[in-house]
Amino acid sequence: MALIDSVTGKPFPAWMLQKQAVGGANLTGSRSAISTLSMEWVDPASVGEMLRSAKQGNSQAWHEFCELIEQKDLHYLGVLSTRKRTVSQLPITVEDAGSSPEQKKHAEFVRDWIAKGILQRSLFDMLDAIAKGFSVQALQWHLEPGNYWPEKLIWRPQRWFDVSYQDGETIMLRDDVAAGVTPDMQGAVPEMGFKSIEPRTALIHRHSSWSGLTIDQGLTRAIAFNSLFKLFSNRDWGVFVQAFGIPIRVGKFGRDSTDDDRATLWQAIVSSAGQLGIMIPDSMMMEFIEPKNGAGSNSVHEDRCKWLDEQTSKAVLGNTGTTDARQGTHAAAVVHKQVQDDIERADAMLCAHTVNEQLIRWMIDMSFGPPADGNYPVVKIGRPDEAPLADVISAIEKLGPQGLKVKQGDILSRLNMEPPAEGDIVVGMIAQPQAPQPAKDQPAQVKPPKQLPSRDPAPTVHDAQADDQEQQVQTDTTLHAQIGRLVSNHVRVDGPYVIDLMTQRLAREAQKPLEKLTGAVRKEFEQATSEQDLRDRMDALGLPTDQIQEVMEHYMTLAELAGEAMMLESMKGG
């Protein structure tokens, strides 16, 4: 039973059923796997001729040069690979086309394919269009009714294709049959032939580096002569190092030396210096003219190579800060990072557009048929716009006390962490119980501290019982004043230290009852099934409020004593 294409209503092409990716290499035809171009034959004139020929629709030699310059110019290779790898590692997400069950089904189908990693592995090859203007990846489909998706995306060299000079946009496949080549034409050199690329046979990505037609695109056009000149400077630098980087040995012989003496001298020179040695008569003089400031100190070649590399970095990455570090340029580095992020987002957007317009549409149309409303799931490549993590933490620290509330899950997701499960070993600081608040902020059920005996003069009573009460009051007042002066003296001498001691002692003594209180309340709160059940559990809990009350009364009495003693001392001094 033949598989029927739901889009055209016809059986799938034979090449698709046989899982043969189109546009492969042929040994003797126009799509040879062997490139014959060598850098030894390249000069500025030949590069200019390649560029002119490419603009006229014959870019085979030019694309061979593009491959060659990436291999020879290590700086260009580094910055170009950095730009491609940055995008190829970005997260890929899928948005539903709508809320209907059918649209959700389509989006889930695309997510399942994304999860296989096929697209992620192919992004690097897709971004080869940055250097050459376009990239082609042949498709090998998984064929199953209602389940069609690309199993492989196979990169094809750009020299096997060309851009039509008629419109400057259409990508054509080099083909011998289109040129009239037949199997019986042994050794014939046919005219160049092209044929169009059938839909769904290849993913074609166009990557514009500037406004213009595809036939004029590709960053290698901008840096070709820059890299070529750097290779020339590098060659001259090698000659310079060979001439002046190694000292030359000079052997001198006298007038009375024999041939054997001269042969022995020459043998010594060659043995110690190779070819970097000379032999002259003792009466002769040879002067060696070195570069300014001595051999090896002339950096003109190095400076030129560095400058040319900087221009390449500007063309590919938009800046030089990510390739050449300099001291004291933190602000500039921040700006350079922002420029690099802008380029990353633009590259990711172009890749996502190609994937949505070609792969996603073909997958949905072949598997489910074209959507009735014409809306397809949308693939997005890139990181969401998020504030830096340091800014988020700073905002929480400053705005948290002002009432800002943030979900714990959001913070953990930014840190790539998960909340600890029950039984996990937890690493980190444990929140300490807060110091008790002043009496006016205490809950209503906490009793106020016990009142001290009044320090006011007792009324005059002319009986024995009144005299006894007056004597007791005077004794309590004297003891109270003595304790108050003692505390006051310590506070005046080292006030903050004493206050800290009192606070720490209070926290330690209140910690155990507080832990019993909070732990018990938390347990009952988690197990309660309703509000009324929670009230019943709290009533039956019997919380240790008496212990907390006792600690609070004790330390508030000490605080009152210190305060009153200081006030009395001030009044006495006045």
C-alpha positions as CSV (number, residue, x, y, z in Angstrom):
1,M,0.0,0.0,0.0
2,A,1.5,3.3,-1.1
3,L,1.8,6.1,1.3
4,I,-0.2,9.1,0.3
5,D,0.9,12.7,0.8
6,S,-2.0,14.5,2.6
7,V,-0.9,17.8,1.1
8,T,-0.7,16.8,-2.6
9,G,-2.9,13.8,-2.5
10,K,-0.3,11.8,-4.4
11,P,2.1,9.1,-3.3
12,F,5.4,10.3,-1.8
13,P,8.3,10.5,-4.2
14,A,10.5,7.5,-4.7
15,W,13.6,9.2,-3.1
16,M,11.6,9.9,0.0
17,L,10.3,6.3,0.3
18,Q,13.8,4.9,-0.2
19,K,15.1,7.4,2.4
20,Q,17.8,8.7,0.0
21,A,18.7,12.3,0.9
22,V,19.0,14.4,-2.2
23,G,22.0,16.5,-3.3
24,G,24.7,13.9,-2.4
25,A,28.2,13.8,-3.8
26,N,29.2,12.1,-7.0
27,L,32.7,11.0,-7.8
28,T,33.2,12.4,-11.3
29,G,30.4,14.9,-11.6
30,S,29.8,18.5,-10.6
31,R,29.4,17.7,-6.9
32,S,32.8,16.3,-6.1
33,A,33.6,15.6,-2.4
34,I,37.2,16.6,-3.2
35,S,38.2,20.3,-3.3
36,T,41.2,21.1,-5.4
37,L,41.7,24.8,-4.3
38,S,45.0,25.4,-2.4
39,M,46.1,28.5,-0.6
40,E,49.3,28.5,-2.6
41,W,47.4,29.6,-5.6
42,V,45.4,32.3,-3.9
43,D,46.3,36.0,-4.2
44,P,44.3,39.2,-4.1
45,A,43.7,39.1,-7.9
46,S,42.3,35.5,-7.8
47,V,40.1,36.4,-4.8
48,G,38.7,39.3,-6.6
49,E,37.9,37.1,-9.6
50,M,36.1,34.6,-7.4
51,L,33.9,37.4,-6.0
52,R,33.0,38.7,-9.5
53,S,32.2,35.2,-10.7
54,A,30.0,34.5,-7.6
55,K,27.9,37.6,-8.3
56,Q,27.2,36.2,-11.7
57,G,25.9,32.9,-10.4
58,N,29.0,30.7,-10.5
59,S,30.2,30.6,-6.9
60,Q,31.8,27.1,-6.8
61,A,35.4,28.5,-6.5
62,W,34.3,31.2,-4.1
63,H,32.7,28.7,-1.7
64,E,35.9,26.5,-1.9
65,F,37.8,29.6,-0.8
66,C,35.3,30.2,2.0
67,E,36.0,26.7,3.4
68,L,39.8,27.2,3.0
69,I,39.9,30.6,4.7
70,E,38.1,29.2,7.8
71,Q,40.8,26.5,8.0
72,K,43.7,28.8,7.6
73,D,42.7,31.9,9.6
74,L,42.5,30.6,13.1
75,H,41.1,33.8,14.5
76,Y,38.2,33.9,12.0
77,L,37.6,30.2,12.8
78,G,37.5,31.0,16.5
79,V,35.1,33.9,16.5
80,L,32.8,32.3,13.9
81,S,32.6,29.1,15.8
82,T,31.9,31.0,19.0
83,R,29.0,32.8,17.3
84,K,27.6,29.5,16.0
85,R,28.0,27.5,19.2
86,T,26.4,30.2,21.3
87,V,23.1,29.9,19.4
88,S,23.3,26.1,19.0
89,Q,23.2,25.7,22.8
90,L,20.2,27.9,23.4
91,P,17.0,26.3,24.8
92,I,14.2,25.6,22.3
93,T,10.6,26.0,23.3
94,V,7.3,25.5,21.5
95,E,4.2,27.7,21.8
96,D,0.7,26.4,21.1
97,A,-1.1,27.9,18.1
98,G,-4.3,28.2,20.3
99,S,-6.3,26.6,23.0
100,S,-8.2,24.0,21.0
101,P,-7.5,20.3,21.5
102,E,-6.2,20.0,18.0
103,Q,-3.8,22.9,18.3
104,K,-2.5,21.5,21.6
105,K,-2.0,18.1,19.9
106,H,0.0,19.7,17.1
107,A,2.2,21.6,19.6
108,E,2.8,18.4,21.6
109,F,3.8,16.6,18.4
110,V,6.4,19.2,17.7
111,R,7.7,19.1,21.3
112,D,8.2,15.4,21.1
113,W,10.3,15.9,18.0
114,I,12.3,18.7,19.6
115,A,13.0,16.4,22.6
116,K,14.8,14.0,20.3
117,G,17.6,16.5,19.9
118,I,17.6,16.4,16.1
119,L,17.1,20.2,15.6
120,Q,19.6,21.0,18.4
121,R,22.3,19.1,16.8
122,S,21.6,20.7,13.4
123,L,21.7,24.3,14.5
124,F,25.5,24.6,14.2
125,D,25.4,23.4,10.6
126,M,22.4,25.7,9.9
127,L,24.4,28.7,11.1
128,D,27.1,28.0,8.5
129,A,25.0,30.5,6.5
130,I,26.6,33.2,8.6
131,A,29.9,32.9,6.7
132,K,28.5,31.9,3.2
133,G,25.1,33.5,3.0
134,F,23.0,30.3,2.9
135,S,23.2,26.7,4.1
136,V,21.5,23.6,2.9
137,Q,20.6,20.5,4.9
138,A,19.1,17.5,3.1
139,L,16.1,15.9,4.9
140,Q,15.6,12.2,5.6
141,W,12.0,11.7,6.8
142,H,10.5,9.3,9.2
143,L,7.6,7.9,7.2
144,E,4.6,6.6,9.2
145,P,0.9,7.5,8.6
146,G,0.1,10.5,10.9
147,N,3.7,10.6,12.2
148,Y,6.0,12.3,9.8
149,W,9.1,14.1,11.1
150,P,12.7,14.6,9.9
151,E,15.0,11.8,11.2
152,K,18.2,13.4,9.9
153,L,19.3,16.8,8.7
154,I,22.4,16.2,6.6
155,W,24.7,19.2,5.9
156,R,25.6,19.8,2.2
157,P,28.6,21.9,1.1
158,Q,27.6,25.2,-0.5
159,R,29.9,24.6,-3.5
160,W,27.3,21.9,-4.6
161,F,24.7,24.7,-5.0
162,D,24.5,28.2,-6.4
163,V,22.2,31.2,-6.2
164,S,20.3,32.1,-9.4
165,Y,21.7,35.2,-11.0
166,Q,18.2,35.9,-12.4
167,D,16.6,36.7,-9.1
168,G,19.5,36.6,-6.6
169,E,17.5,34.4,-4.2
170,T,16.6,31.0,-5.6
171,I,19.0,28.2,-4.5
172,M,19.8,25.8,-7.3
173,L,21.4,22.3,-7.1
174,R,24.3,21.6,-9.4
175,D,23.3,18.6,-11.5
176,D,25.0,16.8,-14.4
177,V,21.7,15.5,-15.9
178,A,20.5,19.1,-16.1
179,A,23.7,19.8,-18.1
180,G,23.0,17.0,-20.6
181,V,25.5,14.5,-19.2
182,T,24.8,10.9,-20.0
183,P,26.5,7.7,-18.8
184,D,28.2,7.1,-22.2
185,M,29.9,10.5,-22.2
186,Q,33.2,9.2,-20.7
187,G,35.7,12.0,-19.9
188,A,33.5,14.7,-21.3
189,V,33.4,18.1,-19.6
190,P,29.8,19.3,-19.9
191,E,28.5,22.7,-19.5
192,M,27.4,23.7,-16.0
193,G,23.8,22.5,-15.2
194,F,21.4,23.3,-12.3
195,K,18.1,22.0,-11.2
196,S,15.6,23.4,-8.7
197,I,15.3,21.9,-5.2
198,E,12.0,20.1,-4.6
199,P,10.0,21.2,-1.6
200,R,10.5,19.1,1.6
201,T,13.8,17.7,0.3
202,A,16.0,20.2,2.0
203,L,16.0,22.8,4.7
204,I,17.4,26.0,3.2
205,H,18.5,28.7,5.7
206,R,19.4,32.2,4.6
207,H,21.3,34.4,7.0
208,S,21.6,38.1,6.2
209,S,24.6,40.0,7.6
210,W,23.4,43.2,5.9
211,S,20.4,44.2,3.8
212,G,20.6,42.7,0.3
213,L,20.1,39.6,-1.9
214,T,21.2,36.2,-0.9
215,I,23.7,36.2,-3.8
216,D,25.6,39.1,-2.0
217,Q,25.5,37.7,1.6
218,G,28.1,35.9,3.7
219,L,30.5,37.4,6.2
220,T,33.5,35.9,4.4
221,R,32.9,38.5,1.7
222,A,33.7,41.2,4.3
223,I,36.8,39.6,5.8
224,A,38.3,37.9,2.8
225,F,41.0,40.4,2.0
226,N,41.5,41.1,5.7
227,S,42.3,37.5,6.4
228,L,44.4,37.3,3.2
229,F,46.5,40.3,4.2
230,K,47.0,38.8,7.7
231,L,48.3,35.6,6.2
232,F,50.8,37.6,4.2
233,S,51.9,39.5,7.3
234,N,52.2,36.2,9.2
235,R,54.4,34.9,6.4
236,D,56.6,38.0,6.5
237,W,56.8,37.6,10.3
238,G,58.1,34.1,9.9
239,V,60.8,35.3,7.5
240,F,61.7,38.1,10.0
241,V,62.0,35.6,12.8
242,Q,64.1,33.3,10.7
243,A,66.5,36.1,9.8
244,F,66.8,37.9,13.2
245,G,65.3,35.6,15.8
246,I,68.3,33.2,15.8
247,P,71.8,34.7,16.1
248,I,74.2,34.1,13.2
249,R,77.6,32.4,13.9
250,V,80.6,34.0,12.3
251,G,83.8,32.1,11.9
252,K,87.0,34.0,11.0
253,F,90.3,32.5,9.7
254,G,93.7,34.1,9.5
255,R,96.0,34.5,6.5
256,D,98.3,31.7,7.5
257,S,95.4,29.1,7.9
258,T,95.5,26.1,5.7
259,D,92.6,24.5,3.8
260,D,92.3,21.9,6.5
261,D,92.0,24.6,9.1
262,R,89.2,26.3,7.1
263,A,87.4,23.0,6.6
264,T,87.6,22.3,10.3
265,L,86.2,25.8,11.1
266,W,83.4,25.4,8.6
267,Q,82.5,22.0,10.1
268,A,82.3,23.6,13.6
269,I,80.0,26.4,12.3
270,V,77.7,24.0,10.6
271,S,77.6,21.6,13.5
272,S,76.6,24.4,16.0
273,A,74.4,26.7,13.8
274,G,73.2,24.7,10.8
275,Q,72.9,27.0,7.9
276,L,72.8,30.1,10.1
277,G,76.6,30.6,9.9
278,I,79.2,32.2,7.7
279,M,83.0,32.0,7.4
280,I,85.1,35.0,6.4
281,P,88.8,35.9,6.5
282,D,90.0,37.6,9.6
283,S,91.0,40.7,7.7
284,M,87.5,41.1,6.2
285,M,84.5,42.8,8.0
286,M,80.8,42.0,7.6
287,E,78.2,44.3,9.3
288,F,74.7,43.0,10.3
289,I,72.0,45.7,10.2
290,E,69.4,44.8,12.8
291,P,65.9,46.4,13.1
292,K,65.5,49.4,15.3
293,N,66.0,48.7,19.0
294,G,67.6,45.4,18.4
295,A,66.7,42.0,17.0
296,G,63.3,40.6,18.0
297,S,62.1,43.9,19.5
298,N,60.4,45.1,16.3
299,S,56.7,44.3,16.7
300,V,55.4,45.8,13.4
301,H,54.3,42.3,12.2
302,E,52.6,41.4,15.4
303,D,50.8,44.8,15.7
304,R,49.5,44.4,12.2
305,C,48.2,40.9,12.8
306,K,46.5,42.0,16.0
307,W,44.9,44.9,14.3
308,L,43.6,42.7,11.5
309,D,42.3,40.2,14.0
310,E,40.4,43.1,15.8
311,Q,38.7,44.0,12.5
312,T,37.6,40.4,12.1
313,S,36.2,40.3,15.6
314,K,34.2,43.5,14.9
315,A,32.8,42.0,11.8
316,V,31.8,38.6,13.3
317,L,31.1,39.4,17.0
318,G,30.4,43.2,16.8
319,N,33.2,43.9,19.3
320,T,36.7,43.0,20.4
321,G,36.2,42.8,24.2
322,T,35.2,39.1,24.0
323,T,38.4,38.1,22.3
324,D,41.1,40.4,23.5
325,A,41.1,41.1,27.2
326,R,42.4,44.5,28.5
327,Q,42.8,45.7,32.0
328,G,40.6,48.4,33.4
329,T,37.8,48.1,30.8
330,H,35.0,46.6,32.9
331,A,32.4,49.1,31.7
332,A,33.4,48.5,28.1
333,A,33.2,44.7,28.7
334,V,29.6,45.1,29.9
335,V,28.7,47.0,26.7
336,H,30.5,44.4,24.6
337,K,28.5,41.6,26.3
338,Q,25.3,43.5,25.5
339,V,26.3,43.7,21.9
340,Q,27.0,40.0,21.8
341,D,23.6,39.3,23.4
342,D,21.9,41.3,20.7
343,I,23.7,39.4,17.9
344,E,22.8,36.1,19.6
345,R,19.1,37.0,19.8
346,A,19.1,38.1,16.1
347,D,20.8,34.8,15.0
348,A,18.4,32.7,17.0
349,M,15.4,34.6,15.6
350,L,16.5,34.0,12.0
351,C,17.0,30.3,12.7
352,A,13.6,30.0,14.4
353,H,11.9,31.7,11.5
354,T,13.5,29.2,9.0
355,V,12.4,26.2,11.2
356,N,8.9,27.5,11.6
357,E,8.4,28.4,7.9
358,Q,9.7,25.1,6.6
359,L,10.1,22.1,9.0
360,I,7.2,22.8,11.3
361,R,4.7,23.5,8.5
362,W,5.8,20.4,6.6
363,M,5.6,18.2,9.7
364,I,2.0,19.4,10.6
365,D,0.8,19.3,7.0
366,M,2.1,15.8,6.3
367,S,1.0,14.3,9.6
368,F,-2.4,16.0,10.2
369,G,-3.2,18.1,7.1
370,P,-3.1,21.9,6.9
371,P,-4.8,23.5,9.9
372,A,-8.2,25.0,9.2
373,D,-7.3,28.3,10.7
374,G,-3.8,28.4,9.1
375,N,-2.1,28.7,12.5
376,Y,0.9,26.4,13.4
377,P,2.8,25.8,16.6
378,V,5.7,28.3,17.0
379,V,9.2,27.2,17.8
380,K,11.3,29.8,19.7
381,I,15.1,29.6,20.2
382,G,16.8,31.6,22.9
383,R,16.8,32.5,26.6
384,P,13.9,34.5,28.0
385,D,14.6,38.2,28.9
386,E,15.5,38.0,32.6
387,A,17.1,40.4,35.0
388,P,20.6,39.4,36.2
389,L,20.5,37.1,39.2
390,A,22.5,39.5,41.3
391,D,19.9,42.2,40.6
392,V,17.1,39.8,41.6
393,I,18.8,38.9,44.9
394,S,19.5,42.6,45.7
395,A,15.9,43.5,45.0
396,I,14.7,40.7,47.4
397,E,17.0,41.8,50.1
398,K,16.0,45.5,49.8
399,L,12.3,45.2,49.0
400,G,11.5,42.1,51.1
401,P,11.3,44.0,54.3
402,Q,9.0,46.5,52.5
403,G,6.5,43.8,51.7
404,L,7.7,42.3,48.4
405,K,6.6,38.7,48.1
406,V,8.4,36.3,45.7
407,K,7.6,32.6,45.1
408,Q,10.4,30.3,46.3
409,G,10.0,28.2,43.1
410,D,10.9,31.2,40.9
411,I,14.1,31.8,42.8
412,L,15.1,28.2,42.8
413,S,14.5,27.9,39.1
414,R,16.8,30.9,38.5
415,L,19.5,29.1,40.6
416,N,18.9,25.7,38.8
417,M,17.9,24.2,42.1
418,E,15.0,22.2,43.5
419,P,13.5,22.4,47.0
420,P,14.7,19.8,49.4
421,A,12.5,16.7,49.9
422,E,11.8,15.1,53.2
423,G,14.9,13.3,54.4
424,D,17.3,15.2,52.3
425,I,20.5,16.6,54.0
426,V,20.1,20.3,54.0
427,V,23.1,22.6,53.7
428,G,22.7,26.3,54.7
429,M,21.8,28.6,57.6
430,I,18.8,27.8,59.8
431,A,16.7,30.8,60.7
432,Q,17.1,31.7,64.3
433,P,14.0,32.5,66.4
434,Q,13.5,36.3,66.6
435,A,14.0,38.1,69.9
436,P,10.8,38.7,71.8
437,Q,9.1,42.0,70.9
438,P,8.3,44.7,73.4
439,A,5.4,44.2,75.7
440,K,3.1,46.4,73.7
441,D,3.5,44.1,70.7
442,Q,3.0,40.8,72.6
443,P,-0.2,38.8,72.0
444,A,-3.2,39.4,74.2
445,Q,-2.9,36.0,76.0
446,V,0.5,36.9,77.5
447,K,0.1,38.3,80.9
448,P,1.8,41.7,81.7
449,P,4.8,41.5,84.0
450,K,4.4,41.6,87.7
451,Q,4.3,45.1,89.2
452,L,7.1,46.0,91.6
453,P,6.2,47.6,94.9
454,S,5.5,51.3,94.6
455,R,8.4,53.7,95.3
456,D,6.0,56.5,96.4
457,P,6.1,57.5,100.2
458,A,3.7,55.4,102.1
459,P,0.9,57.3,103.8
460,T,1.3,57.9,107.5
461,V,-0.5,55.2,109.6
462,H,-0.4,55.4,113.4
463,D,-0.8,51.7,114.1
464,A,1.7,48.8,114.4
465,Q,0.6,47.2,111.1
466,A,1.1,50.4,109.2
467,D,4.6,50.8,110.7
468,D,5.5,47.3,109.5
469,Q,4.3,48.0,106.0
470,E,6.2,51.2,105.8
471,Q,9.4,49.5,107.0
472,Q,8.9,46.8,104.3
473,V,8.4,49.4,101.6
474,Q,11.5,51.2,102.6
475,T,13.5,48.0,102.6
476,D,12.2,47.1,99.1
477,T,12.9,50.6,97.8
478,T,16.5,50.5,99.1
479,L,17.1,47.1,97.5
480,H,15.5,48.2,94.3
481,A,17.7,51.3,94.1
482,Q,20.9,49.3,94.9
483,I,20.1,46.9,92.1
484,G,19.2,49.7,89.7
485,R,22.5,51.6,90.4
486,L,24.5,48.4,89.9
487,V,22.9,47.8,86.5
488,S,23.1,51.4,85.6
489,N,26.8,51.5,86.4
490,H,27.5,48.6,84.1
491,V,25.3,50.1,81.4
492,R,27.2,53.4,81.5
493,V,30.6,51.7,81.4
494,D,29.9,49.3,78.7
495,G,26.3,49.7,77.6
496,P,26.2,48.0,74.2
497,Y,28.0,45.0,75.5
498,V,25.6,44.5,78.5
499,I,22.6,45.0,76.2
500,D,24.0,42.4,73.8
501,L,24.5,40.0,76.6
502,M,21.0,40.5,77.9
503,T,19.6,40.1,74.3
504,Q,21.6,36.9,73.7
505,R,20.6,35.4,77.1
506,L,17.0,36.2,76.4
507,A,17.1,34.6,73.0
508,R,18.8,31.4,74.4
509,E,16.3,31.0,77.2
510,A,13.3,31.7,74.9
511,Q,14.5,29.4,72.1
512,K,13.4,26.1,73.6
513,P,9.8,27.1,74.4
514,L,9.6,28.9,71.0
515,E,10.8,25.8,69.2
516,K,8.2,23.7,71.0
517,L,5.6,26.3,70.2
518,T,6.4,26.7,66.4
519,G,7.1,23.0,65.8
520,A,3.9,21.9,67.4
521,V,1.8,24.6,65.6
522,R,3.4,23.7,62.3
523,K,2.7,20.0,62.7
524,E,-1.0,20.6,63.7
525,F,-1.4,23.1,60.9
526,E,-0.2,20.6,58.3
527,Q,-2.5,17.8,59.6
528,A,-5.6,19.9,60.1
529,T,-8.4,19.2,57.7
530,S,-10.5,22.3,58.3
531,E,-10.5,25.6,60.2
532,Q,-12.5,24.2,63.0
533,D,-10.3,21.2,63.2
534,L,-7.3,23.5,63.5
535,R,-9.0,25.4,66.4
536,D,-9.7,22.1,68.2
537,R,-6.1,21.0,67.8
538,M,-4.7,24.3,69.0
539,D,-7.0,24.2,72.1
540,A,-5.8,20.7,72.9
541,L,-2.2,21.4,72.3
542,G,-1.3,23.1,75.6
543,L,1.4,25.4,74.3
544,P,4.2,26.4,76.8
545,T,3.2,30.0,77.1
546,D,4.0,30.1,80.8
547,Q,7.7,29.6,80.2
548,I,7.8,32.4,77.6
549,Q,5.9,34.6,80.0
550,E,8.3,34.0,82.8
551,V,11.4,34.7,80.7
552,M,9.8,37.9,79.4
553,E,8.9,39.1,82.9
554,H,12.4,38.5,84.2
555,Y,14.2,40.5,81.5
556,M,11.6,43.3,81.3
557,T,12.1,43.8,85.0
558,L,15.9,44.1,84.5
559,A,15.3,46.6,81.7
560,E,13.0,48.6,83.8
561,L,15.5,48.7,86.7
562,A,18.3,49.9,84.5
563,G,16.2,52.6,83.0
564,E,14.8,53.9,86.2
565,A,18.3,53.9,87.9
566,M,19.7,55.9,85.1
567,M,16.9,58.4,85.4
568,L,17.4,58.8,89.2
569,E,21.1,59.3,88.7
570,S,20.4,62.0,86.2
571,M,17.9,63.8,88.5
572,K,20.4,63.5,91.4
573,G,23.2,65.1,89.4
574,G,20.8,67.9,88.4
